[in-house]
Amino acid sequence: MAEVKVISVRLKEELFEKVKFVSNKIRRSNNWVIREVLENYLEDLYDFEEAKRILLDKTDKIVSHEQAKREILSD
């Protein structure tokens, strides 16, 4: 199992109440809810940044939609 690190976070009251509400509704701990939210958000953010990097890569070959369809469907 991967090493687990502990972090302390200060939350505004409104956000803390949302975390508590959700954790009570799904019967999970506050820590679990916060970890899940962070993992999902960071995964989406990482994917977005990776897509942006690829789109801005001047050396990356750009093909039209029609050409991509031909290449994919030619198999």
N, C-alpha and C positions, 0 to 999 in steps of 0.2 A: 504494500500500500504506500502511496506517495506521502511524503512528510507533510504534516498539516501545520500551517502557520496561524498565529492568532493576531488579529488586528482589532483595534478599537476605533469606533466611528461615532461621531456626534451627529445626531439626527434632530431636525426640527420636530416639535411636538406632533404636528399634523402627519408627517411622514412616519414617525414612530407609531402613531395610532393606526395608520394603514397597515403597517407590518403586523401589529398585534391582531388587528381584525382578520387579516388574511390567514395568519397562522392559526388563529382559533377556528376559523371556518374549515380549514383543511386538516386540522388536528396535527400540525407540525410545529416545530420550535421556531422562534424568531430567527435563530441562526440559520436554520434550514431555508427559510423563505428568503432571507437576505443573500445567502450563498447561491440559491437557484437564480434569483434575479440578476445577480452579478455575472454568473456564468453565462446566462442567456444573452444579456446585454453586451458583455465583452465579446462573445462569439460573433454576434451580429456586427459589432463595431469593427472587429478584426476583419470579417468578410468584406465589409464596406471599404475599409482602407486598402485591402488587398486588391479589390476590384478597381478602385481608383488608381492604384499604382500600375496595374496592368493597362488600364485605359490610357494613362499618360505616358506609357512606354513607347517612345518614338521608334524603337527597333522592332516592335511587335507588328506582325503582318495583319492588316485589316482586310477582311473579305466582305463582299456584299451578302445580304440575306440569301439571295438566289444562289450564289456560288456556294455558300455554306450548306444549303439544302442539297445541292447537287453532290457535294463531297460526302455528306452524311448518308444520303440515300443511295449512293453508288455501290455500296457494299453488298 
